[in-house]
Amino acid sequence: MVKDRLSPITRIGTPTSDTERLRIRGVDVLSEIVGEMSFGEAFYFIVTGRKPCAMQLKVFDASLVILMDHGLTPTALTARLVGDSLPDSPQAGIAAGILMVGDKFVGSIAGAGAILQDGMSFKGEKAAWAADTVAKAKAEKQFLPGFGHPYYHPTDPRSERLFEIAKNAGVKGDYIALLHTLGQALDDASSRHFTINATAALGALLCEIDFPVEAMRGAATVSRAAGLVAHVMEEAVEPITPALMDFAGNIEYNDPE
């Protein structure tokens, strides 16, 4: 059936003009969501249309918290620089920071999740799929998202903690096992070890709790936004921008050769 584009609908929530109802995903906001659901629970619900069970909520909350802040990362530095320039508009700094969520920073969670979903749909031996996936990435000179870390080696303690939380919460564990199979294939093909970093672990965990891959980067953005609020607020009272500008002012200039 072709949808009538002149009669659009939404199943997310009622508009503010509807004073008779206040509903999200078919549920009354005031009696069934506000005061009844945590933010993480409501977030999962509005995205998926399903109320998370206790296991899913435990894993989802942990996933949101682990990405909240990683210190003075490029996302935080960007938020602080913009926040320093626009001190009366903290939302501008936060927005600037979250715009950096992408393939390189934070957003690799979605890439990892997509690869794992592809592997889970593979009907043959998972080890063969993993070896083929690694070989294809190498042939195309592409990095597998979620593998490797400049500081954590041989393991990422954040990943280990997430796996522990997931196990204790009762997840089935198929995606986590598949992630380790892929990691072993990458190690074997490279003749060295690659750390399974937090974004790869998160891709696996969110797949375990049926959170859509298409929304994973959105979840990462919401999580990181909370940390950026803190950075922008701190920048207003204990700025690091002067030190950054002093560093920039001492970068040597050379004429083109």
Secondary structure, DSSP 8 states (H G I E B T S, - for coil): ----TTS---SSB--TT-TT--EETTEEHHHHTTTTS-HHHHHHHHHHSS---HHHHHHHHHHHHHTS--SS-HHHHHHHHHHHH-TT-HHHHHHHHHTT-BTTTBTHHHHHHHHHHHHHH--S-HHHHHHHHHHHHHHTT---TTB--SS--S--HHHHHHHHHHHHHT---HHHHHHHHHHHHHHHHHTS---B-HHHHHHHHHHHTT--HHHHHHHHHHHHHHHHHHHHHHHHHS--HHHHHHHHHTS------
